Amino acid sequence: MRIISGKYGRRIIKSAPSEKMRPTSDRLRETLFNILAPRITTKTRFLDLCSGTGAVGIEALSRGASFVVFVDKSRKACILIEENLDLLGVPEDETEVIQADAAEYLKKANKKFDIIFYDPPYASDYSYVLWAVSESDVLSEDGIFIAEHDSKKQLPDSLGALRRWRILKQGSSSLSFYEKNNQNP
């Protein structure tokens, strides 16, 4: 597994030792970051939920995000993320790794993020995290929430304060892009 572009581009990171972890493919990650490129600046705060190897969050750092929080409920995944950050020499003041369930973290989060990426096991119920993002202040006013899911899985076009504005299908995976629906009171 490799980081595609930016500061850490072309560098190899450790991949998941378990088949339970399904990392986002290089091809899908590249497509995702081609879409996100105009939104990532030196002020961008990125949240990587169900981080696995940390590849998506590291890619965000590599492309200029100022700070990334990695959240995964697996202790082994958190250790792997720390190892990958150390392997690349990522400064510790640019990251935070938290072992927690995604929905529980969102309920307690006291930070705002410009981009939130959520990639749970495809069989997961996505509604808990969608509601948690919708009902909290964790997503900045102009922020976006992206959920990676099986292309056969239908996610809602809107849920609470979130509205899907794009869906991208690539092979058996899809990315659903959401923003806050500012028209709702």
BAKOL-397932 format. One record per residue (C-alpha): residue number from 1; residue in three letters; x, y, z. Coordinates in nm, 4 decimals. Example, Ala and Ser with C-alpha at 12.3 -4.5 7.8 and 13.67 -1.06 7.14 Angstrom:
BEGIN
<r num="1" residu="ala" xx="1.2300" yy="-0.4500" zz="0.7800"/>
<r num="2" residu="ser" xx="1.3670" yy="-0.1060" zz="0.7140"/>
This chain:
BEGIN
<r num="1" residu="met" xx="0.0000" yy="0.0000" zz="0.0000"/>
<r num="2" residu="arg" xx="0.1329" yy="0.3427" zz="-0.0894"/>
<r num="3" residu="ile" xx="0.0606" yy="0.7105" zz="-0.0420"/>
<r num="4" residu="ile" xx="-0.0271" yy="0.8443" zz="-0.3857"/>
<r num="5" residu="ser" xx="0.0735" yy="1.2089" zz="-0.3985"/>
<r num="6" residu="gly" xx="0.1996" yy="1.5101" zz="-0.2075"/>
<r num="7" residu="lys" xx="0.4582" yy="1.5387" zz="0.0681"/>
<r num="8" residu="tyr" xx="0.4602" yy="1.1629" zz="0.1419"/>
<r num="9" residu="gly" xx="0.3775" yy="1.0592" zz="-0.2168"/>
<r num="10" residu="arg" xx="0.5042" yy="0.7250" zz="-0.3465"/>
<r num="11" residu="arg" xx="0.6021" yy="0.6153" zz="0.0047"/>
<r num="12" residu="ile" xx="0.4995" yy="0.2658" zz="0.1121"/>
<r num="13" residu="ile" xx="0.3026" yy="0.2117" zz="0.4340"/>
<r num="14" residu="lys" xx="0.2225" yy="-0.1073" zz="0.6193"/>
<r num="15" residu="ser" xx="-0.0987" yy="-0.2771" zz="0.5159"/>
<r num="16" residu="ala" xx="-0.3548" yy="-0.4557" zz="0.7254"/>
<r num="17" residu="pro" xx="-0.2415" yy="-0.7893" zz="0.8663"/>
<r num="18" residu="ser" xx="-0.6020" yy="-0.9094" zz="0.8794"/>
<r num="19" residu="glu" xx="-0.8574" yy="-0.9782" zz="0.6080"/>
<r num="20" residu="lys" xx="-1.1184" yy="-0.8163" zz="0.8348"/>
<r num="21" residu="met" xx="-0.9789" yy="-0.4783" zz="0.7295"/>
<r num="22" residu="arg" xx="-1.0687" yy="-0.3631" zz="0.3766"/>
<r num="23" residu="pro" xx="-0.8469" yy="-0.0663" zz="0.2897"/>
<r num="24" residu="thr" xx="-0.9675" yy="0.1896" zz="0.0385"/>
<r num="25" residu="ser" xx="-0.8032" yy="0.0969" zz="-0.2914"/>
<r num="26" residu="asp" xx="-0.5291" yy="0.3192" zz="-0.4342"/>
<r num="27" residu="arg" xx="-0.7487" yy="0.3902" zz="-0.7365"/>
<r num="28" residu="leu" xx="-1.0501" yy="0.4981" zz="-0.5301"/>
<r num="29" residu="arg" xx="-0.8283" yy="0.7036" zz="-0.2965"/>
<r num="30" residu="glu" xx="-0.6767" yy="0.8820" zz="-0.5963"/>
<r num="31" residu="thr" xx="-1.0241" yy="0.9609" zz="-0.7339"/>
<r num="32" residu="leu" xx="-1.1391" yy="1.0825" zz="-0.3908"/>
<r num="33" residu="phe" xx="-0.8448" yy="1.3191" zz="-0.3536"/>
<r num="34" residu="asn" xx="-0.8802" yy="1.4502" zz="-0.7087"/>
<r num="35" residu="ile" xx="-1.2287" yy="1.5627" zz="-0.6008"/>
<r num="36" residu="leu" xx="-1.1132" yy="1.6941" zz="-0.2615"/>
<r num="37" residu="ala" xx="-0.7999" yy="1.8737" zz="-0.3897"/>
<r num="38" residu="pro" xx="-0.9576" yy="2.2215" zz="-0.4132"/>
<r num="39" residu="arg" xx="-1.0877" yy="2.1905" zz="-0.0551"/>
<r num="40" residu="ile" xx="-0.7634" yy="2.0849" zz="0.1114"/>
<r num="41" residu="thr" xx="-0.5589" yy="2.3777" zz="0.2383"/>
<r num="42" residu="thr" xx="-0.3106" yy="2.4354" zz="0.5172"/>
<r num="43" residu="lys" xx="-0.6118" yy="2.5104" zz="0.7419"/>
<r num="44" residu="thr" xx="-0.8070" yy="2.1913" zz="0.6638"/>
<r num="45" residu="arg" xx="-0.8988" yy="1.9699" zz="0.9587"/>
<r num="46" residu="phe" xx="-0.9692" yy="1.6116" zz="0.8474"/>
<r num="47" residu="leu" xx="-1.1411" yy="1.3317" zz="1.0404"/>
<r num="48" residu="asp" xx="-1.0752" yy="0.9735" zz="0.9274"/>
<r num="49" residu="leu" xx="-1.3386" yy="0.7456" zz="1.0843"/>
<r num="50" residu="cys" xx="-1.2807" yy="0.3690" zz="1.0818"/>
<r num="51" residu="ser" xx="-0.9261" yy="0.4518" zz="0.9749"/>
<r num="52" residu="gly" xx="-0.7866" yy="0.1002" zz="0.9342"/>
<r num="53" residu="thr" xx="-0.4315" yy="0.1549" zz="0.8057"/>
<r num="54" residu="gly" xx="-0.4631" yy="0.5342" zz="0.8160"/>
<r num="55" residu="ala" xx="-0.4006" yy="0.5600" zz="0.4407"/>
<r num="56" residu="val" xx="-0.6842" yy="0.8073" zz="0.3730"/>
<r num="57" residu="gly" xx="-0.5923" yy="1.0415" zz="0.6572"/>
<r num="58" residu="ile" xx="-0.2227" yy="1.0197" zz="0.5713"/>
<r num="59" residu="glu" xx="-0.3078" yy="1.1029" zz="0.2101"/>
<r num="60" residu="ala" xx="-0.4912" yy="1.4135" zz="0.3385"/>
<r num="61" residu="leu" xx="-0.1819" yy="1.5183" zz="0.5360"/>
<r num="62" residu="ser" xx="0.0388" yy="1.4464" zz="0.2375"/>
<r num="63" residu="arg" xx="-0.1740" yy="1.6768" zz="0.0243"/>
<r num="64" residu="gly" xx="-0.1655" yy="1.9658" zz="0.2701"/>
<r num="65" residu="ala" xx="-0.4256" yy="1.9168" zz="0.5451"/>
<r num="66" residu="ser" xx="-0.3125" yy="2.0816" zz="0.8686"/>
<r num="67" residu="phe" xx="-0.4453" yy="1.8242" zz="1.1147"/>
<r num="68" residu="val" xx="-0.5942" yy="1.4738" zz="1.0973"/>
<r num="69" residu="val" xx="-0.7739" yy="1.2759" zz="1.3658"/>
<r num="70" residu="phe" xx="-0.7759" yy="0.9005" zz="1.3075"/>
<r num="71" residu="val" xx="-1.0525" yy="0.7062" zz="1.4840"/>
<r num="72" residu="asp" xx="-1.0808" yy="0.3278" zz="1.4874"/>
<r num="73" residu="lys" xx="-1.2338" yy="0.0954" zz="1.7454"/>
<r num="74" residu="ser" xx="-0.9637" yy="-0.1668" zz="1.6895"/>
<r num="75" residu="arg" xx="-0.6568" yy="-0.1386" zz="1.9094"/>
<r num="76" residu="lys" xx="-0.4538" yy="-0.3222" zz="1.6428"/>
<r num="77" residu="ala" xx="-0.5619" yy="-0.0692" zz="1.3782"/>
<r num="78" residu="cys" xx="-0.4610" yy="0.2217" zz="1.6037"/>
<r num="79" residu="ile" xx="-0.1190" yy="0.0651" zz="1.6577"/>
<r num="80" residu="leu" xx="-0.0832" yy="0.0161" zz="1.2792"/>
<r num="81" residu="ile" xx="-0.1770" yy="0.3812" zz="1.2166"/>
<r num="82" residu="glu" xx="0.0840" yy="0.4971" zz="1.4711"/>
<r num="83" residu="glu" xx="0.3444" yy="0.2739" zz="1.3043"/>
<r num="84" residu="asn" xx="0.2602" yy="0.4183" zz="0.9607"/>
<r num="85" residu="leu" xx="0.2801" yy="0.7762" zz="1.0898"/>
<r num="86" residu="asp" xx="0.6191" yy="0.6999" zz="1.2483"/>
<r num="87" residu="leu" xx="0.7398" yy="0.5249" zz="0.9313"/>
<r num="88" residu="leu" xx="0.6697" yy="0.8425" zz="0.7307"/>
<r num="89" residu="gly" xx="0.8013" yy="1.0784" zz="0.9976"/>
<r num="90" residu="val" xx="0.4716" yy="1.2663" zz="1.0328"/>
<r num="91" residu="pro" xx="0.5031" yy="1.5301" zz="1.3083"/>
<r num="92" residu="glu" xx="0.2962" yy="1.4363" zz="1.6146"/>
<r num="93" residu="asp" xx="0.1392" yy="1.7830" zz="1.6351"/>
<r num="94" residu="glu" xx="-0.0378" yy="1.7174" zz="1.3022"/>
<r num="95" residu="thr" xx="-0.2241" yy="1.4048" zz="1.4138"/>
<r num="96" residu="glu" xx="-0.4233" yy="1.2370" zz="1.6860"/>
<r num="97" residu="val" xx="-0.5065" yy="0.8648" zz="1.6959"/>
<r num="98" residu="ile" xx="-0.8096" yy="0.7652" zz="1.9021"/>
<r num="99" residu="gln" xx="-0.9379" yy="0.4176" zz="1.9793"/>
<r num="100" residu="ala" xx="-1.3166" yy="0.4554" zz="1.9798"/>
<r num="101" residu="asp" xx="-1.6357" yy="0.3617" zz="1.8028"/>
<r num="102" residu="ala" xx="-1.7086" yy="0.6182" zz="1.5276"/>
<r num="103" residu="ala" xx="-2.0589" yy="0.7151" zz="1.6453"/>
<r num="104" residu="glu" xx="-1.9476" yy="0.7394" zz="2.0092"/>
<r num="105" residu="tyr" xx="-1.6528" yy="0.9589" zz="1.9134"/>
<r num="106" residu="leu" xx="-1.8815" yy="1.1927" zz="1.7171"/>
<r num="107" residu="lys" xx="-2.1176" yy="1.2300" zz="2.0147"/>
<r num="108" residu="lys" xx="-1.8292" yy="1.3453" zz="2.2352"/>
<r num="109" residu="ala" xx="-1.6137" yy="1.5319" zz="1.9814"/>
<r num="110" residu="asn" xx="-1.5347" yy="1.8906" zz="2.0726"/>
<r num="111" residu="lys" xx="-1.3577" yy="1.9739" zz="1.7453"/>
<r num="112" residu="lys" xx="-1.4901" yy="2.0877" zz="1.4086"/>
<r num="113" residu="phe" xx="-1.3737" yy="1.9238" zz="1.0876"/>
<r num="114" residu="asp" xx="-1.3780" yy="2.0470" zz="0.7293"/>
<r num="115" residu="ile" xx="-1.3753" yy="1.6965" zz="0.5829"/>
<r num="116" residu="ile" xx="-1.4982" yy="1.3771" zz="0.7474"/>
<r num="117" residu="phe" xx="-1.4304" yy="1.0444" zz="0.5779"/>
<r num="118" residu="tyr" xx="-1.6176" yy="0.7360" zz="0.6998"/>
<r num="119" residu="asp" xx="-1.5226" yy="0.3878" zz="0.5784"/>
<r num="120" residu="pro" xx="-1.6686" yy="0.1195" zz="0.8059"/>
<r num="121" residu="pro" xx="-1.7084" yy="-0.2484" zz="0.7212"/>
<r num="122" residu="tyr" xx="-1.9618" yy="-0.2495" zz="0.4362"/>
<r num="123" residu="ala" xx="-2.2146" yy="-0.4533" zz="0.6385"/>
<r num="124" residu="ser" xx="-2.2355" yy="-0.1761" zz="0.9024"/>
<r num="125" residu="asp" xx="-2.5448" yy="0.0314" zz="0.9706"/>
<r num="126" residu="tyr" xx="-2.4382" yy="0.3745" zz="0.8459"/>
<r num="127" residu="ser" xx="-2.7397" yy="0.5561" zz="0.9923"/>
<r num="128" residu="tyr" xx="-2.5861" yy="0.5986" zz="1.3417"/>
<r num="129" residu="val" xx="-2.2877" yy="0.7910" zz="1.2087"/>
<r num="130" residu="leu" xx="-2.4938" yy="0.9861" zz="0.9533"/>
<r num="131" residu="trp" xx="-2.7289" yy="1.0976" zz="1.2341"/>
<r num="132" residu="ala" xx="-2.4387" yy="1.1786" zz="1.4661"/>
<r num="133" residu="val" xx="-2.2798" yy="1.4044" zz="1.2015"/>
<r num="134" residu="ser" xx="-2.6164" yy="1.5573" zz="1.1129"/>
<r num="135" residu="glu" xx="-2.7129" yy="1.6388" zz="1.4712"/>
<r num="136" residu="ser" xx="-2.3769" yy="1.7623" zz="1.5995"/>
<r num="137" residu="asp" xx="-2.1496" yy="2.0559" zz="1.5283"/>
<r num="138" residu="val" xx="-1.8559" yy="1.8334" zz="1.4343"/>
<r num="139" residu="leu" xx="-1.8841" yy="1.9201" zz="1.0617"/>
<r num="140" residu="ser" xx="-1.7885" yy="2.2789" zz="0.9818"/>
<r num="141" residu="glu" xx="-2.0474" yy="2.4984" zz="0.8091"/>
<r num="142" residu="asp" xx="-1.8980" yy="2.4421" zz="0.4616"/>
<r num="143" residu="gly" xx="-1.7620" yy="2.0978" zz="0.5437"/>
<r num="144" residu="ile" xx="-1.8253" yy="1.7719" zz="0.3642"/>
<r num="145" residu="phe" xx="-1.8883" yy="1.4208" zz="0.4895"/>
<r num="146" residu="ile" xx="-1.7920" yy="1.1290" zz="0.2653"/>
<r num="147" residu="ala" xx="-1.9042" yy="0.7705" zz="0.3222"/>
<r num="148" residu="glu" xx="-1.7430" yy="0.4809" zz="0.1377"/>
<r num="149" residu="his" xx="-1.9847" yy="0.1922" zz="0.0878"/>
<r num="150" residu="asp" xx="-2.0658" yy="-0.1085" zz="-0.1254"/>
<r num="151" residu="ser" xx="-2.2207" yy="0.0056" zz="-0.4541"/>
<r num="152" residu="lys" xx="-2.5181" yy="-0.2228" zz="-0.3842"/>
<r num="153" residu="lys" xx="-2.5868" yy="-0.0492" zz="-0.0510"/>
<r num="154" residu="gln" xx="-2.8332" yy="0.2396" zz="-0.0721"/>
<r num="155" residu="leu" xx="-2.7586" yy="0.5368" zz="0.1513"/>
<r num="156" residu="pro" xx="-3.0230" yy="0.8086" zz="0.1947"/>
<r num="157" residu="asp" xx="-3.0179" yy="1.1216" zz="-0.0225"/>
<r num="158" residu="ser" xx="-3.0815" yy="1.3242" zz="0.2907"/>
<r num="159" residu="leu" xx="-3.0857" yy="1.2590" zz="0.6620"/>
<r num="160" residu="gly" xx="-3.1509" yy="1.5292" zz="0.9189"/>
<r num="161" residu="ala" xx="-2.9293" yy="1.8248" zz="0.8317"/>
<r num="162" residu="leu" xx="-2.7270" yy="1.6298" zz="0.5723"/>
<r num="163" residu="arg" xx="-2.7923" yy="1.6288" zz="0.1993"/>
<r num="164" residu="arg" xx="-2.6105" yy="1.4064" zz="-0.0499"/>
<r num="165" residu="trp" xx="-2.4826" yy="1.6093" zz="-0.3453"/>
<r num="166" residu="arg" xx="-2.2785" yy="1.3467" zz="-0.5250"/>
<r num="167" residu="ile" xx="-2.2347" yy="0.9736" zz="-0.5517"/>
<r num="168" residu="leu" xx="-1.9335" yy="0.8254" zz="-0.7257"/>
<r num="169" residu="lys" xx="-1.9254" yy="0.4567" zz="-0.8194"/>
<r num="170" residu="gln" xx="-1.6008" yy="0.2765" zz="-0.8915"/>
<r num="171" residu="gly" xx="-1.6184" yy="-0.0993" zz="-0.9251"/>
<r num="172" residu="ser" xx="-1.7926" yy="-0.2519" zz="-0.6236"/>
<r num="173" residu="ser" xx="-1.7338" yy="0.0599" zz="-0.4095"/>
<r num="174" residu="ser" xx="-1.9110" yy="0.3937" zz="-0.3982"/>
<r num="175" residu="leu" xx="-1.8439" yy="0.7278" zz="-0.2325"/>
<r num="176" residu="ser" xx="-2.1416" yy="0.9334" zz="-0.1140"/>
<r num="177" residu="phe" xx="-2.0669" yy="1.3026" zz="-0.0577"/>
<r num="178" residu="tyr" xx="-2.2826" yy="1.4941" zz="0.1914"/>
<r num="179" residu="glu" xx="-2.3003" yy="1.8544" zz="0.3053"/>
<r num="180" residu="lys" xx="-2.5121" yy="2.0349" zz="0.5607"/>
<r num="181" residu="asn" xx="-2.8482" yy="2.1355" zz="0.4187"/>
<r num="182" residu="asn" xx="-2.8433" yy="2.5002" zz="0.5234"/>
<r num="183" residu="gln" xx="-3.1970" yy="2.5553" zz="0.3930"/>
<r num="184" residu="asn" xx="-3.3452" yy="2.3635" zz="0.6867"/>
<r num="185" residu="pro" xx="-3.4154" yy="2.5737" zz="0.9971"/>
